Amino acid sequence: AQTVTQSQPEMSVQEAETVTLSCTYDTSENNYYLFWYKQPPSRQMILVIRQEAYKQQNATENRFSVNFQKAAKSFSLKISDSQLGDTAMYFCASHHQGGKLIFGQGTELSVKP
Amino acid sequence: GAVVSQHPSWVICKSGTSVKIECRSLDFQATTMFWYRQFPKQSLMLMATSNEGSKATYEQGVEKDKFLINHASLTLSTLTVTSAHPEDSSFYICSAREVTSGANVLTFGAGSRLTVL
């Protein structure tokens, strides 16, 4: 079975500092995608960053970057220069054949002024 | 970019009645849509995969006779919660993948909050 695990239910960070959210996954597929989604209080799911498993280079989107360790099945998200608007639930997800996403439990991130 | 509209955003119904939630892809065609359920402070749990022109594929433990899914066109999927009970109260989210998209990126609707009294 495909699983995604986020072991940090809650995290907090001071504004302008850096925080890393952890995620591990398990899959039997060779070609897959990994995602981080943000869910602010509005509940709208917003794509933060995407990683293709066959690419060794870690994905980066402005202040957001990932540390993808394929052998360890680890996919952490680093947020640099944290902003108050980054406060949200963050979900790690893996994409599988057929298109469905499997989500981790989520990490509630609070950015403090 | 791709937009998915979900309606209604909030609905209250009496126990025993049925409620329909619509999911529309506004500017793209989607052969496949997905329905998720989210309880407060919890993750999104996949309920079913909605396939245009064919029967939906339900995840293990999801009652297909209770959660009816219809995907009649390339831009519309509906979820009907039949004979709703208070335990069905939840946040329901749909997502869709553009037919021509090779990026495997899903676009999510804003969700529908169902409260069953």
Interface residues (C-beta under 8 A of the other chain):
Chain A: Y33 S42 R43 Q44 M45 L47 R50 F91 H95 G98 G99 K100 L101 I102 F103 G104 Q105 G106 E108
Chain B: T32 F34 Q38 K41 Q42 S43 L44 M45 L46 T49 F91 I93 S95 R97 A103 N104 V105 L106 F108 A110 G111
